[in-house]
C-alpha cells in the first residue's frame, strides 16, 4: 500500500549482486537466515535486497565475505542511517520549495503575480501526477526521482512561460491592454494557445523520443528517471495548455 519508497527515504541496507550465478530465491534464503528483508528487486542484470537493519562496518565486512566465500558473489552494499535518511528527505523537500519560490518570483516580476500562481498550480499538477503514477504502479521512488521532478518543473514552466508571453503580446497588440468582456478574455487565451500549440507539441515529441530510446536501450539504473521524465513531460503539456491558462 502507498508509495514504493526507496532506501534513500526509508533507511536500511541495500545489498546488490549479479544474478548470473544465483537466483532470487536462493539469495533470499541465504540472507533471511540472519537479517530481516524489507523487499527484493530483480532485473535482467542484478538482484537488490533491502534490509530493515542498518548494518555496521563489521557486519558489512562479514556479509561481504560470506557472499564471496559461500556463494562466490561480489556484492555492493549501501547503508542509509536514520540521520542520513532525515537529511535526504529534508533536502528533497527544501529543493522543491526553493524551486517553487524561485519560479513564483521570476514569473511575478516578468508577468504578473496571478500568472505565477497559475503556473505553480500547473507544476503541482505535474508533480502529483508523476508521483501518483509511480505509486499506482509501485515504481520505486528514490533520490533520483527528486532530480527527475526538478527537471520536469524546469521543462514545464518553460513551456508555460512561452504561452504566457504570447498572451501578454496579444493582450497589448490585439486588445490594447483593455479587456472588458469575459468573452474577449476567453478569445485571447484561445488565440494564444493556438499560436503556441504546434511549438508545444513539436518540442514535447522531440524531447520524449530520446527519453523513450533511453528507456529501451539505456541502463536499468536510470530507467526510473526516464519513466519520471516521460510521465512528467506528458503531464506538463496538458497542464501548460489546459490548467495554467
Buried (B, 14 or more C-beta within 10 A) or exposed (E): EEBBBBBBBBBBBBBBBEBEEBEBEEBBEBBEEEBEBBBBBBEEEBBBBBBEBBBEEEBBEEBBEBBEEEBEBEBEBBBBEEEBBEEBBEEBEEBBEEBBEEBBEBBBEEBEEEBBBBBBEBBBBBBEBBBEBBBEEEBBBBBBBBBBBBBBBEBBBEBBBBBBBBBBEBBEEEBEEEBEEEEBBEBBBEEBBEBBBEEBEEBBEEBBEEBEEBBEEBEEEBBBBBBBBBBBBBBBBBBBBEBBB
